[in-house]
């Protein structure tokens, strides 16, 4: 089993930057894909970015060119660097890990709020 703990959320002005972290513990050797999702008020949870074990990345069209997902294997930590933030990026952000046997784990979420 994998445990995930996010950190780094907060309040940011439009056009600003913010970095999120997701620390993984437990059976981290079994992680195949890690990703970031977000859920805005009144909307469904959506995938923001994903990073495979092999290093392949995928991004939602809405964040391409602005967000970057990365991983530090030595620290078992995944990161999401968010630049040029827009009011539409306001949401609760969740770290997600999928193991090689298909088990999906979620973090508790961290809030990102845009201010004007």
C-alpha positions as a Markdown table, in Angstrom:
| # | Residue | x | y | z |
|---|---|---|---|---|
| 1 | Unk | 0.0 | 0.0 | 0.0 |
| 2 | Unk | 1.1 | 3.5 | -0.8 |
| 3 | Unk | 0.5 | 6.6 | 1.3 |
| 4 | Unk | 0.5 | 10.1 | -0.2 |
| 5 | Unk | 0.8 | 13.4 | 1.5 |
| 6 | Unk | 0.5 | 16.7 | -0.5 |
| 7 | Unk | 1.8 | 20.1 | 0.5 |
| 8 | Unk | 2.4 | 23.5 | -0.9 |
| 9 | Unk | -1.1 | 24.8 | -1.6 |
| 10 | Unk | -2.1 | 28.3 | -0.9 |
| 11 | Unk | -3.3 | 31.7 | -2.2 |
| 12 | Unk | -1.7 | 33.1 | -5.3 |
| 13 | Unk | -2.4 | 36.0 | -7.5 |
| 14 | Unk | -3.2 | 35.5 | -11.2 |
| 15 | Unk | 0.0 | 35.2 | -13.2 |
| 16 | Unk | 1.8 | 33.9 | -10.1 |
| 17 | Unk | 3.5 | 30.6 | -9.5 |
| 18 | Unk | 3.1 | 27.9 | -6.9 |
| 19 | Unk | 4.7 | 24.5 | -6.3 |
| 20 | Unk | 3.0 | 21.4 | -4.9 |
| 21 | Unk | 4.7 | 18.4 | -3.5 |
| 22 | Unk | 3.5 | 14.9 | -2.9 |
| 23 | Unk | 5.5 | 12.7 | -0.6 |
| 24 | Unk | 5.0 | 8.9 | -1.1 |
| 25 | Unk | 5.6 | 6.3 | 1.5 |
| 26 | Unk | 5.0 | 2.6 | 1.9 |
| 27 | Unk | 5.2 | 0.3 | -1.1 |
| 28 | Unk | 6.7 | 3.0 | -3.4 |
| 29 | Unk | 8.5 | 0.4 | -5.4 |
| 30 | Unk | 5.1 | -0.7 | -6.8 |
| 31 | Unk | 4.2 | 2.7 | -8.2 |
| 32 | Unk | 3.7 | 2.7 | -12.0 |
| 33 | Unk | 2.2 | 6.1 | -12.6 |
| 34 | Unk | 1.8 | 9.2 | -10.5 |
| 35 | Unk | -0.4 | 12.1 | -11.4 |
| 36 | Unk | -2.0 | 15.3 | -10.2 |
| 37 | Unk | -5.8 | 15.8 | -10.3 |
| 38 | Unk | -7.9 | 18.8 | -9.3 |
| 39 | Unk | -11.5 | 19.4 | -8.4 |
| 40 | Unk | -13.0 | 22.9 | -8.6 |
| 41 | Unk | -16.2 | 23.7 | -6.7 |
| 42 | Unk | -19.1 | 22.2 | -8.4 |
| 43 | Unk | -17.0 | 20.4 | -11.0 |
| 44 | Unk | -15.8 | 16.9 | -11.5 |
| 45 | Unk | -12.3 | 15.8 | -10.6 |
| 46 | Unk | -10.0 | 16.1 | -13.6 |
| 47 | Unk | -6.5 | 15.0 | -14.4 |
| 48 | Unk | -3.9 | 17.8 | -14.6 |
| 49 | Unk | -0.7 | 16.0 | -15.3 |
| 50 | Unk | 0.8 | 12.5 | -15.2 |
| 51 | Unk | 4.2 | 11.0 | -15.0 |
| 52 | Unk | 5.0 | 7.3 | -15.7 |
| 53 | Unk | 7.7 | 5.2 | -14.2 |
| 54 | Unk | 9.6 | 5.5 | -17.5 |
| 55 | Unk | 9.5 | 9.3 | -17.3 |
| 56 | Unk | 6.7 | 10.0 | -19.9 |
| 57 | Unk | 4.6 | 13.0 | -19.1 |
| 58 | Unk | 1.1 | 14.0 | -20.1 |
| 59 | Unk | -0.8 | 17.2 | -19.4 |
| 60 | Unk | -4.3 | 18.5 | -19.7 |
| 61 | Unk | -4.6 | 20.9 | -22.6 |
| 62 | Unk | -5.6 | 23.7 | -20.1 |
| 63 | Unk | -2.2 | 23.6 | -18.3 |
| 64 | Unk | 0.2 | 22.7 | -21.1 |
| 65 | Unk | 3.1 | 25.1 | -21.2 |
| 66 | Unk | 2.3 | 26.4 | -17.7 |
| 67 | Unk | 2.5 | 23.4 | -15.4 |
| 68 | Unk | 5.4 | 20.9 | -15.0 |
| 69 | Unk | 5.3 | 17.6 | -13.3 |
| 70 | Unk | 8.5 | 16.0 | -12.0 |
| 71 | Unk | 9.7 | 13.4 | -9.5 |
| 72 | Unk | 12.7 | 13.0 | -7.2 |
| 73 | Unk | 13.1 | 9.2 | -6.9 |
| 74 | Unk | 15.5 | 9.5 | -4.0 |
| 75 | Unk | 13.0 | 11.4 | -1.9 |
| 76 | Unk | 9.9 | 9.5 | -3.2 |
| 77 | Unk | 8.4 | 12.8 | -3.9 |
| 78 | Unk | 6.4 | 14.1 | -6.9 |
| 79 | Unk | 6.1 | 17.8 | -7.7 |
| 80 | Unk | 3.8 | 20.0 | -9.7 |
| 81 | Unk | 5.2 | 23.4 | -10.6 |
| 82 | Unk | 2.4 | 25.8 | -11.6 |
| 83 | Unk | 3.3 | 29.0 | -13.5 |
| 84 | Unk | 1.1 | 31.7 | -14.9 |
| 85 | Unk | -1.7 | 30.7 | -12.7 |
| 86 | Unk | -5.2 | 31.7 | -13.8 |
| 87 | Unk | -8.4 | 32.0 | -11.7 |
| 88 | Unk | -9.6 | 28.9 | -13.4 |
| 89 | Unk | -6.8 | 26.9 | -11.8 |
| 90 | Unk | -8.5 | 27.4 | -8.4 |
| 91 | Unk | -9.3 | 24.0 | -7.1 |
| 92 | Unk | -8.4 | 21.3 | -4.6 |
| 93 | Unk | -5.4 | 19.4 | -6.0 |
| 94 | Unk | -4.9 | 15.7 | -5.3 |
| 95 | Unk | -1.9 | 13.5 | -5.7 |
| 96 | Unk | -2.6 | 10.1 | -7.2 |
| 97 | Unk | -0.5 | 6.9 | -7.5 |
| 98 | Unk | -1.3 | 3.8 | -9.5 |
| 99 | Unk | 0.6 | 0.7 | -8.7 |
| 100 | Unk | 1.6 | -2.0 | -11.1 |
| 101 | Unk | -1.3 | -4.2 | -9.9 |
| 102 | Unk | -3.8 | -1.4 | -10.7 |
| 103 | Unk | -4.4 | -0.2 | -7.1 |
| 104 | Unk | -5.1 | 3.6 | -7.0 |
| 105 | Unk | -4.2 | 5.7 | -4.0 |
| 106 | Unk | -5.1 | 9.3 | -3.3 |
| 107 | Unk | -3.6 | 12.0 | -1.1 |
| 108 | Unk | -5.8 | 14.1 | 1.1 |
| 109 | Unk | -5.7 | 17.1 | -1.2 |
| 110 | Unk | -4.3 | 20.6 | -1.0 |
| 111 | Unk | -6.2 | 23.8 | -1.8 |
| 112 | Unk | -5.0 | 26.3 | -4.5 |
| 113 | Unk | -6.9 | 29.5 | -4.5 |
| 114 | Unk | -6.5 | 32.4 | -7.0 |
| 115 | Unk | -7.0 | 35.9 | -5.8 |
| 116 | Unk | -7.6 | 39.0 | -7.8 |
